[in-house]
Amino acid sequence: MASQLEIEERRKHVFELMLRGTSVGAMAKVLSVHENTILNDLRQIRQQNRQKIDDVVVKEEIGEAVAKLDDLMTKALQEYELTEKDNLKAVFLEQARKALMDKMKLLVEVGVIPAATKEVTNNLIIHGVDVRSASLDELMGLRKNLIGQLGLRN
């Protein structure tokens, strides 16, 4: 029985021969194995490549989702800066916060960010206000207090 290393080496040769268009029978003769062994190797090679392709597709989809969430957050923060009305500022700030939280959640779920970080992002309390569930009035009050503490104009 062939060792795992021998099997891997044979599969590399099978893959190279397959790329050259070599028939299963010819591969079996060149590698001194039965045709069924070659067919099994080809199935395994296809499965491995399918998994690699699936992994790439998933990573691309995650990247696209993160980029869209970043874009949403950036646009919401831009609108926040441009608007004069406090009630609209709160809406845009909430949109930016939600996009950031969704991005963090996605990155934790796929393992990019360790799960321990989730604990930090789930405890967003500023001056006693949990910004995840705060009302519009609470957010506006918090904003006013923070602006006052920084010595900025409203």
N, C-alpha and C positions, 0 to 999 in steps of 0.2 A: 504494500500500500504506500502511496506517495505521501511525503510529508507536506505540511502546509506551505513551506517554502518552495518545494518542488511544484506544487499546484499553482502557486502564484506566478512562478517563473514560466510555467507552461501557458498559463492564461495570457501572460504578456506576449508570448510568441504567437498564440492563437489570435490575439487582437491585431498584432502587426500583420499576420498573414491575411486576416479578414480585410484589413484596410487595402491590401494589395489585390484583393479579389480572388484569393485562393479558395478552391473548393474544399468542402468538408473532408472529402476522401483524400485529397492531396495533403491537407493539414495532418490528418491521422497518420499518413505514411511518413511525412517529414518528422513528426514528433513521436512516432512509434507507439501510438495509442489507438484504441478502438474509436470508430466514428461516433459512437454514443458519448464517449468522453468529450470529444470536440463539441458535440451538440450541447452537452451539459455546461461546458465551459462558456460557450457562446450565450446560453441563457443567463448564466451568472454575470457575464460581462455586460449584457444588455440591462440586467437588473441594477447593477452597480451604476452604470451610466444614467439610467432613468432616475435613480435616487439623487445623483449629483445634479442632474438637470432640475429636479424638483426642488432641491435645496437652493440652487441659484435663483429660481423663480420666486421662491418664498422670500429670500433675502431682498430681491428687487422690489417685491410688493411691500415689504416692511419699509424699505427705504423710501418708496413713493408715498406711503402713508405718513411717515415722519416728515417728509418734505411738505406735504399738504398741510399737516398740523402746524408746522413752523410758519408756513405762508399765512394761514388763518390767524395765528397769534400775531405775526408782524403787522398784518393789515388792521387787526383790531386795535393794536397799540398805536398805529398811525392815526386811525380814526379818533382814538381817545385823545391824542395830542391836538388834533385839529378842531375838535368840537368845543363849544363854549358851554353847552348846557350840562349841568351836573347829572341829570337823569340819564342822558345819553352817554356821558363819560362812564357811569356805572355799568351800563349795558356793554360797552366796548371792553371795559376792564374785565367783566365777567366772561365775555367771549374769549379774551386772551387767556384768562385763568383756566377756563374749561379746555381750551386747545392744549395748553401746557400739561394739565392733569391727564388728558387723554394720551398725550405723547409719552408721559412718564409711565402710565399704566401699560401701554403697548410695549415699551422697552423693558419693563419689569417682566411682563408675561412671556416675552421671547428670550429672556435671560441676558439681555444686554446690560441691564442695570440689576445689581443684586437685589434680592427680595427685601433685604434689610432696609434699603432706601425707601421702600414702600411705606414703612413705618414713619419715616420722616415726612414724606409727602402727605400722609394721611393726618398729620397733626399740624396743620397750618393755623396756628393761633397767634394773633398779633394783638397785643394789649388786651388780652382777655376775649378777643373776638375770633371765633372759628370762621375764617374767610370762606371755607367751602360751603357753609350752610347759612351764612349771614344774610340778613335781609338787605335790601337796597339802602334803607335808612342807616343800618349799622355800618355798611360799607362806606357810605358817604360821611358818617361821623368819624369813622376810623381815618378816612382820607383827610378830613379836615384837621384832626388831631395830629396826624403825621406831618402835614404841611406846616401846621403851626409850630411843631417841635423843630422842624428844619429851618424855620424862619423864612419860608417862601410865601409868596402871595397866592391866594386861591384863584 
